[in-house]
Amino acid sequence: MSKEMEFAVFCMESYKSHRNLKGRDVLKVFLENGVFAYLIECYDTLHTQSRECVTSDVLETLAIWERKKGVTG
């Protein structure tokens, strides 16, 4: 497994814990919203951040993308 994929799994686990979701639900969110591509593209910057910072970044990024799609909640 590549270091980028290991990081993506780490981010999934962090997001899962923060949102109290099941792994399959997180996988669905990440796949539907292109989060894996984002994490791999931004790996060089994100992997140097704390778990809390990365989780916050993923949450913020998803919220922005959802607003752009017109999703609320």
Secondary structure in CASP SS format (residue, H / E / C, confidence):
PFRMAT SS
TARGET T0000
AUTHOR 0000-0000-0000
METHOD secondary structure of the structure
MODEL  1
M C 1.00
S C 1.00
K H 1.00
E H 1.00
M H 1.00
E H 1.00
F H 1.00
A H 1.00
V H 1.00
F H 1.00
C H 1.00
M H 1.00
E H 1.00
S H 1.00
Y H 1.00
K H 1.00
S H 1.00
H H 1.00
R H 1.00
N C 1.00
L C 1.00
K C 1.00
G H 1.00
R H 1.00
D H 1.00
V H 1.00
L H 1.00
K H 1.00
V H 1.00
F H 1.00
L H 1.00
E H 1.00
N H 1.00
G C 1.00
V H 1.00
F H 1.00
A H 1.00
Y H 1.00
L H 1.00
I H 1.00
E H 1.00
C C 1.00
Y H 1.00
D H 1.00
T H 1.00
L H 1.00
H C 1.00
T C 1.00
Q C 1.00
S C 1.00
R H 1.00
E H 1.00
C H 1.00
V H 1.00
T H 1.00
S H 1.00
D H 1.00
V H 1.00
L H 1.00
E H 1.00
T H 1.00
L H 1.00
A H 1.00
I H 1.00
W H 1.00
E H 1.00
R H 1.00
K H 1.00
K H 1.00
G C 1.00
V C 1.00
T C 1.00
G C 1.00
END
